[in-house]
Amino acid sequence: MPADVTVGGQVGESRTAVGVPGAAGRQGPYAEWIVNDSGYGRYFESARLNRQFTTFVRAVTIAATHNTPIAAATATPIVAIHNPIGNNKAAAIQRVCVSSVSGTPAGGQLVFNALQTTTAPTTPGGNIFSALLVASASPQGSSMRAFNNVALTGMLPVVGSEIALVGGGQSAVAIASQVQAASEDLGGAIIVPPGFLLALMGGTGAGTTWIVNASLAWCEVDWPL
């Protein structure tokens, strides 16, 4: 039988230069292990390494082209990212948020649509921002392309799959003064590899001046893993 091995750590902060063997893991005064969730926050490491990104869109008036599922290259995502064909990164989706701010929804539900593209959409639209704040133009180091409220012109194939519901169903009732919002913490449960589009679509019709805001956050990881 192998001898017992005791794994210990160090109480108090320590810092080691990049590329050299690491110091002992951090522990607290009660011998508890200290990790990012209890120290700097869940997304600190990916943000520090400039791997965390977000995109958002405001005041989108829902039309039939925004409806789920994607069925044609004229379809218009509310908010979406496309991972370019042949890219060496994948997007691990962290969070989606969408708010219905006014008007009357058409009914139905907000749904993530996904599809593999052999020919990419031609004209992206929307900014991408790094969580590591920098004073530079979009996409600030991201290798994804945003398609926010932009038709997927030129995309092949044009039929996607509905893969996940977001929030509750949209009732065809006029929105009151309180904003109706849906926010989902996906925690990397959806991965967008090269050559794939992930798009938030919604509703079963145009509704009546149904206006929404939406955002999408993700972490970019090396691909293949």
HELIX and SHEET records of a PDB file:
HELIX    1   1 ASN A   36  SER A   38  5                                   3    
HELIX    2   2 PHE A   44  ARG A   48  1                                   5    
HELIX    3   3 ALA A   64  HIS A   66  5                                   3    
SHEET    1   A 2 GLN A  10  VAL A  11  0                                        
SHEET    2   A 2 ARG A  26  GLN A  27  1                                        
SHEET    1   B 5 PHE A 129  SER A 130  0                                        
SHEET    2   B 5 GLN A  52  THR A  61 -1                                        
SHEET    3   B 5 THR A 208  ASP A 222 -1                                        
SHEET    4   B 5 LYS A  89  THR A 104 -1                                        
SHEET    5   B 5 GLN A 180  VAL A 192 -1                                        
SHEET    1   C 5 ARG A 145  ALA A 146  0                                        
SHEET    2   C 5 VAL A  79  HIS A  82 -1                                        
SHEET    3   C 5 PHE A 196  GLY A 202 -1                                        
SHEET    4   C 5 GLN A 109  GLN A 116 -1                                        
SHEET    5   C 5 SER A 161  GLY A 169 -1                                        
END                                                                             
